Amino acid sequence: MAHATEISFWTWRQEDKAAYNEFFADFTKENPDIHVKFESFPDEIYPTIVSTALAAGKATSSTPMPMAGINPIINALFPSCFLRL
């Protein structure tokens, strides 16, 4: 018997919340051993939530990032990169 797997997905796009819920419900019907924990956060605090989770080693399975919000995170995670974003 297969064990249930949980994956997590965060987004900042409040306007897409209903579509994501529908997509993940369909996904779960086709993949009953996989549970998707979906959370939607306000866009103004999303980069802080993600960077805090990454720093604590508790990032989600899938974490989309708005381009403006990802640059400080990349710079914090890879401070020795030659290209500063």
URFEN-V329471 format. One record per pair of residues at least 24 apart in sequence whose C-alpha atoms are under 6 Angstrom apart, sorted by the first residue. I is the first residue (numbers start at 1). J is the second residue. Records with the same first field share a line. If there is no record, write none. Layout:
I: J ; J
This chain:
4: 33 ; 34
5: 34
6: 34 ; 35 ; 36
7: 36 ; 61
8: 36 ; 37 ; 38 ; 60 ; 61
9: 38 ; 62 ; 63
10: 38 ; 39 ; 40 ; 63
11: 40
12: 40 ; 41 ; 42 ; 43 ; 46
